[in-house]
Amino acid sequence: MARIELRDVAKRYGSIEVLRDINLEIQDGEFIVLVGPSGCGKSTLLRMVAGLEPISSGDFLIDGERMNDVRPRDRDIAMVFQSYALYPHMDVARNMGFSMEIRKDPVADRKSKVSQAAETLGLTKLMDRLPKALSGGQRQRVAMGRAIIRDPQAFLFDEPLSNLDAALRVEMRLEIARLHQKLSATMIYVTHDQVEALTLADRIVVLNGGDIQQVGSPLELYERPANKFVAQFIGSPTMNVVPVTGTDAGVTAGNGAEIRLPDQLLTAQAKELGVRPEHIDVVDNGTGDLSAMADVVEHLGSDTNIYVNVEGIGSMMVRKHGNIPVKSGERLGLRIQTENAHLFAEDGTALRRVA
């Protein structure tokens, strides 16, 4: 497999800069997920790695060899697109082995590789079917099999599950995770779905506005976001962020409520307090850090989502495990798990904990 490097890579369309100063090292066999909002440049970056988009400046290397000007067909990279792009008149076996067929590889080699890929992906019993006789998940597995046949240095996935329904997305997510374990392949995966990112990635690259915001393991990004954008982008439901004023002992919210925080947090420069919904406890009204009124309560069985209004602060969201007996219009107290709180400076940068 391959070690991939991007050094000061940029992409421009005329005067419009889509990506700037992209520096990233992907180790051999690593599963990297690119995430970010629409228009952040993640698919463009993937297409630059594939050779489908020229690099405006910077260097792209595979195993130390500069690949900027190497044709896509010569980069030894396989790409799985959002669209399955299967040939409708070819059965599964021929769709998977067509790249070997046009290279005029021996029939015996072709059959052997197709058979191995089909076994890996659970397609052995479907080899004679046409694409129209397959489910969406089966078609996506055929598209993945077509990539595996090539035995490439790296696999690229461009939102491969976005056309599937919720149940199939979960199934295919597991298939891709198992595939990575079996092949130990270098994989770069683009998605806007953070659940896919958190469950599949060895490391996540968060992009916004053409810049890398943070690179790290899923837990790193969840527990130690570099800034407010990453903090609110990673995690579902999103993190609550409220304006505060830093004090020596903690922070003061807009309604005057004082929230004491651990000494390790640098509170003096704090302009905003971030707390994830699951890190807020529901207590009796009049106790806790904040007083709130329940607005909408969602009983999900395994969890309860409580949307509350806090006077002088606004809307917040609380998530608790299990079925919590709270009703809309009920007044309740909120206690923040301060050991899990996050503070942000005026520019959105996270204020790090001191040792």
C-alpha positions as CSV (number, residue, x, y, z in Angstrom):
1,M,0.0,0.0,0.0
2,A,1.0,3.7,0.1
3,R,2.2,6.5,2.2
4,I,0.6,9.7,0.9
5,E,1.9,13.3,1.5
6,L,0.4,16.7,0.7
7,R,2.8,19.6,1.1
8,D,1.5,23.2,0.9
9,V,-1.1,22.1,-1.6
10,A,-3.5,24.7,-3.0
11,K,-6.3,24.8,-5.5
12,R,-7.4,27.9,-7.4
13,Y,-10.0,28.5,-10.1
14,G,-8.8,31.8,-11.5
15,S,-8.8,34.3,-8.6
16,I,-11.0,32.0,-6.4
17,E,-8.9,30.0,-3.9
18,V,-10.7,26.8,-3.0
19,L,-8.0,25.1,-0.9
20,R,-4.9,26.7,0.7
21,D,-1.8,25.4,2.5
22,I,-3.0,21.8,2.8
23,N,-0.3,19.8,4.7
24,L,-1.2,16.2,5.5
25,E,0.7,13.0,5.9
26,I,-1.3,9.7,5.6
27,Q,0.5,6.6,6.8
28,D,0.6,3.3,5.0
29,G,-2.7,1.4,5.8
30,E,-4.3,4.4,7.5
31,F,-8.0,5.2,7.2
32,I,-8.4,9.0,6.8
33,V,-11.8,10.7,6.7
34,L,-12.3,14.2,5.3
35,V,-15.3,16.0,6.7
36,G,-16.7,19.5,6.6
37,P,-19.7,21.5,5.4
38,S,-20.7,21.7,1.7
39,G,-18.2,23.7,-0.3
40,C,-15.3,23.3,2.1
41,G,-13.1,21.6,-0.5
42,K,-13.1,18.0,0.7
43,S,-14.3,16.4,-2.6
44,T,-11.9,18.7,-4.6
45,L,-9.0,17.5,-2.4
46,L,-9.9,13.9,-3.1
47,R,-10.1,14.5,-6.8
48,M,-6.7,16.2,-6.7
49,V,-5.3,13.0,-5.1
50,A,-6.9,11.0,-7.8
51,G,-5.6,13.2,-10.5
52,L,-9.0,14.3,-11.7
53,E,-8.3,17.9,-10.7
54,P,-4.9,19.6,-11.3
55,I,-3.0,20.9,-8.3
56,S,-2.5,24.7,-8.5
57,S,0.6,24.7,-6.2
58,G,2.3,22.5,-3.7
59,D,3.4,18.9,-3.9
60,F,1.5,15.6,-3.9
61,L,3.7,12.5,-3.1
62,I,3.1,8.7,-3.0
63,D,5.8,6.9,-1.2
64,G,8.1,9.9,-1.6
65,E,7.6,10.2,-5.4
66,R,6.1,13.5,-6.7
67,M,2.8,12.7,-8.5
68,N,1.5,16.1,-9.5
69,D,1.9,15.5,-13.2
70,V,1.3,11.8,-13.3
71,R,-1.8,10.8,-15.2
72,P,-4.7,9.4,-13.1
73,R,-4.4,5.9,-14.7
74,D,-0.8,5.8,-13.7
75,R,-1.2,6.7,-10.1
76,D,-2.4,3.2,-9.1
77,I,-5.3,4.6,-7.1
78,A,-8.9,3.2,-7.2
79,M,-11.9,5.5,-6.6
80,V,-15.4,4.6,-5.5
81,F,-17.9,7.4,-6.4
82,Q,-21.2,8.4,-4.9
83,S,-22.8,7.1,-8.1
84,Y,-22.3,3.3,-8.5
85,A,-21.6,3.8,-12.3
86,L,-22.1,0.2,-13.2
87,Y,-22.6,-1.0,-16.7
88,P,-26.3,-1.9,-16.9
89,H,-25.8,-4.6,-19.6
90,M,-23.0,-6.4,-17.7
91,D,-23.5,-8.9,-14.9
92,V,-21.8,-8.5,-11.5
93,A,-18.8,-10.6,-12.5
94,R,-18.1,-8.7,-15.7
95,N,-18.7,-5.3,-14.0
96,M,-16.1,-6.2,-11.4
97,G,-13.5,-7.5,-13.8
98,F,-14.0,-5.1,-16.7
99,S,-10.8,-3.1,-16.0
100,M,-8.8,-6.4,-16.3
101,E,-10.8,-7.3,-19.5
102,I,-9.8,-4.0,-21.3
103,R,-6.2,-4.6,-20.2
104,K,-6.5,-8.0,-21.9
105,D,-5.3,-9.8,-18.7
106,P,-5.5,-13.6,-18.9
107,V,-9.0,-15.0,-18.3
108,A,-7.8,-17.3,-15.6
109,D,-6.3,-14.3,-13.6
110,R,-9.4,-12.3,-14.1
111,K,-11.7,-15.0,-12.8
112,S,-9.5,-15.6,-9.8
113,K,-9.4,-12.0,-8.8
114,V,-13.1,-11.5,-9.3
115,S,-13.8,-14.6,-7.3
116,Q,-11.6,-13.4,-4.4
117,A,-13.2,-9.9,-4.4
118,A,-16.7,-11.4,-4.5
119,E,-15.9,-13.6,-1.5
120,T,-14.5,-10.7,0.4
121,L,-17.7,-8.6,-0.2
122,G,-20.3,-11.4,0.0
123,L,-21.2,-11.2,-3.7
124,T,-20.5,-14.9,-4.6
125,K,-24.2,-15.8,-5.1
126,L,-24.9,-12.7,-7.2
127,M,-22.3,-13.0,-9.9
128,D,-24.8,-13.7,-12.7
129,R,-27.2,-10.8,-11.9
130,L,-27.5,-7.5,-13.8
131,P,-27.3,-4.3,-11.8
132,K,-31.1,-3.7,-12.1
133,A,-31.6,-6.9,-10.1
134,L,-29.5,-5.7,-7.2
135,S,-30.3,-3.5,-4.1
136,G,-28.5,-0.2,-3.5
137,G,-26.2,-1.8,-1.0
138,Q,-25.3,-4.7,-3.4
139,R,-24.6,-2.2,-6.2
140,Q,-22.3,-0.3,-3.9
141,R,-20.5,-3.5,-3.0
142,V,-20.0,-4.3,-6.7
143,A,-18.5,-0.8,-7.2
144,M,-16.1,-1.5,-4.2
145,G,-15.3,-4.9,-5.7
146,R,-14.4,-3.2,-9.0
147,A,-11.9,-1.1,-7.1
148,I,-10.5,-4.1,-5.1
149,I,-9.8,-6.0,-8.3
150,R,-7.2,-3.4,-9.3
151,D,-5.2,-4.1,-6.1
152,P,-4.3,-0.3,-5.9
153,Q,-1.9,1.5,-3.7
154,A,-4.8,3.5,-2.1
155,F,-8.6,3.6,-2.2
156,L,-10.5,6.8,-2.4
157,F,-14.2,7.0,-1.4
158,D,-16.3,10.1,-2.4
159,E,-19.5,10.0,-0.2
160,P,-20.2,6.4,-1.3
161,L,-23.2,5.9,1.1
162,S,-25.1,9.1,0.5
163,N,-27.6,7.5,-1.9
164,L,-28.5,4.7,0.5
165,D,-31.3,4.7,3.1
166,A,-30.5,4.8,6.8
167,A,-30.5,1.0,7.3
168,L,-28.3,0.3,4.3
169,R,-25.9,3.1,5.4
170,V,-25.3,1.3,8.6
171,E,-24.8,-2.0,6.8
172,M,-22.4,-0.6,4.3
173,R,-20.5,1.3,6.9
174,L,-19.8,-2.0,8.6
175,E,-18.8,-3.5,5.2
176,I,-16.2,-0.7,4.6
177,A,-14.8,-1.1,8.1
178,R,-14.4,-4.9,7.6
179,L,-12.9,-4.3,4.2
180,H,-10.2,-2.0,5.7
181,Q,-9.4,-4.6,8.4
182,K,-9.1,-7.4,5.7
183,L,-7.0,-5.4,3.2
184,S,-5.1,-3.1,5.6
185,A,-5.3,-0.6,2.8
186,T,-4.6,3.1,2.7
187,M,-8.0,4.7,2.4
188,I,-9.2,8.3,2.1
189,Y,-12.9,8.7,2.6
190,V,-15.0,11.9,2.0
191,T,-18.3,12.3,3.8
192,H,-20.6,15.0,5.3
193,D,-21.9,12.5,7.8
194,Q,-19.9,12.8,11.1
195,V,-21.3,9.4,12.3
196,E,-19.4,7.7,9.4
197,A,-16.3,9.8,10.2
198,L,-16.4,8.9,13.9
199,T,-16.9,5.2,13.4
200,L,-14.6,4.6,10.4
201,A,-11.6,6.8,10.8
202,D,-8.2,6.3,12.3
203,R,-7.9,10.0,11.9
204,I,-10.3,12.7,10.9
205,V,-9.4,15.8,8.8
206,V,-11.9,18.7,9.5
207,L,-12.0,21.2,6.6
208,N,-13.8,24.6,6.5
209,G,-13.5,27.3,3.9
210,G,-10.5,25.7,2.2
211,D,-8.4,25.3,5.4
212,I,-7.7,22.4,7.6
213,Q,-9.1,23.2,11.1
214,Q,-7.9,20.1,12.9
215,V,-6.5,16.6,12.3
216,G,-6.8,13.9,14.9
217,S,-8.4,10.7,16.1
218,P,-12.2,10.7,16.5
219,L,-11.9,10.9,20.4
220,E,-9.3,13.6,20.1
221,L,-11.6,15.8,18.1
222,Y,-14.6,15.1,20.3
223,E,-12.9,15.7,23.6
224,R,-10.3,18.3,22.7
225,P,-11.5,20.3,19.7
226,A,-9.1,23.0,18.5
227,N,-11.7,25.7,18.0
228,K,-15.5,26.4,18.2
229,F,-16.0,25.3,14.6
230,V,-14.7,21.8,15.2
231,A,-16.4,21.6,18.6
232,Q,-19.8,22.3,17.0
233,F,-19.2,20.3,13.8
234,I,-18.1,17.1,15.5
235,G,-20.7,15.5,17.7
236,S,-24.4,14.9,17.4
237,P,-26.4,16.7,18.8
238,T,-24.2,19.7,18.4
239,M,-22.4,21.3,21.4
240,N,-24.2,24.1,23.2
241,V,-22.1,27.3,23.1
242,V,-23.2,30.4,25.1
243,P,-21.5,33.8,25.6
244,V,-19.8,34.3,29.0
245,T,-17.3,36.6,30.7
246,G,-14.3,35.0,32.3
247,T,-13.6,35.5,36.0
248,D,-10.9,34.3,38.3
249,A,-13.0,31.3,39.5
250,G,-14.9,30.5,36.4
251,V,-17.3,32.3,34.1
252,T,-20.4,34.5,34.3
253,A,-23.2,33.9,31.8
254,G,-25.3,36.6,30.2
255,N,-28.1,36.2,32.8
256,G,-25.6,36.8,35.6
257,A,-25.3,33.1,36.6
258,E,-21.9,32.3,37.9
259,I,-20.4,28.9,36.9
260,R,-17.3,27.7,38.8
261,L,-14.9,25.8,36.7
262,P,-11.8,23.6,37.4
263,D,-8.6,25.4,38.1
264,Q,-7.1,23.8,35.0
265,L,-9.2,25.8,32.7
266,L,-7.9,29.2,31.5
267,T,-10.9,31.3,32.3
268,A,-9.6,34.9,32.1
269,Q,-9.7,35.0,28.3
270,A,-13.0,33.1,28.0
271,K,-15.7,34.6,25.8
272,E,-17.8,31.5,25.2
273,L,-18.6,28.4,27.2
274,G,-19.2,25.1,25.3
275,V,-20.9,22.1,26.8
276,R,-22.1,19.0,25.1
277,P,-25.8,18.0,25.6
278,E,-24.8,14.8,27.4
279,H,-22.6,16.7,29.8
280,I,-25.6,18.6,31.4
281,D,-27.4,17.0,34.3
282,V,-31.1,17.7,35.1
283,V,-31.7,18.6,38.7
284,D,-34.5,20.2,40.8
285,N,-35.4,23.8,39.9
286,G,-33.5,26.3,42.0
287,T,-30.4,24.1,42.2
288,G,-27.6,23.6,39.8
289,D,-25.9,26.2,37.7
290,L,-28.9,27.4,35.5
291,S,-32.6,27.6,35.7
292,A,-34.5,26.6,32.6
293,M,-37.9,25.8,31.1
294,A,-38.4,22.6,29.0
295,D,-39.6,23.6,25.6
296,V,-39.7,20.4,23.5
297,V,-39.1,16.9,24.9
298,E,-38.2,14.0,22.6
299,H,-38.5,10.5,24.2
300,L,-36.3,8.3,22.0
301,G,-36.4,5.2,24.2
302,S,-32.7,4.8,24.7
303,D,-32.3,8.6,25.3
304,T,-34.3,11.7,26.1
305,N,-33.6,15.0,24.3
306,I,-34.7,18.0,26.2
307,Y,-34.8,21.4,24.4
308,V,-34.8,24.1,27.0
309,N,-35.0,27.9,27.2
310,V,-32.7,29.6,29.7
311,E,-33.6,33.2,30.5
312,G,-30.9,35.6,29.5
313,I,-29.1,32.9,27.5
314,G,-31.5,31.4,25.0
315,S,-32.0,27.8,23.8
316,M,-29.9,24.9,24.9
317,M,-30.2,21.1,24.4
318,V,-29.8,18.4,27.0
319,R,-29.5,14.7,26.3
320,K,-29.8,12.1,29.0
321,H,-29.6,8.3,28.8
322,G,-32.9,6.5,29.3
323,N,-36.4,7.8,29.7
324,I,-36.4,11.0,31.8
325,P,-39.8,12.0,33.2
326,V,-39.8,15.7,32.0
327,K,-42.7,17.4,30.3
328,S,-42.9,20.5,28.1
329,G,-43.4,23.7,30.2
330,E,-41.8,22.2,33.3
331,R,-39.2,24.3,35.1
332,L,-36.0,22.5,36.0
333,G,-32.4,23.1,37.0
334,L,-29.3,22.4,34.9
335,R,-26.0,21.4,36.4
336,I,-23.0,21.5,34.0
337,Q,-20.4,18.8,34.3
338,T,-17.6,21.3,34.5
339,E,-14.9,18.7,34.1
340,N,-16.2,18.3,30.5
341,A,-16.7,22.0,29.8
342,H,-14.9,23.9,27.0
343,L,-13.9,27.5,26.8
344,F,-13.3,29.6,23.7
345,A,-11.5,32.8,23.2
346,E,-12.9,35.8,21.2
347,D,-11.5,34.4,17.9
348,G,-13.1,30.9,18.5
349,T,-9.8,29.2,19.5
350,A,-10.2,26.7,22.3
351,L,-8.5,27.6,25.6
352,R,-6.4,24.6,26.6
353,R,-6.3,23.1,30.0
354,V,-3.1,23.6,32.0
355,A,-1.4,20.7,33.7
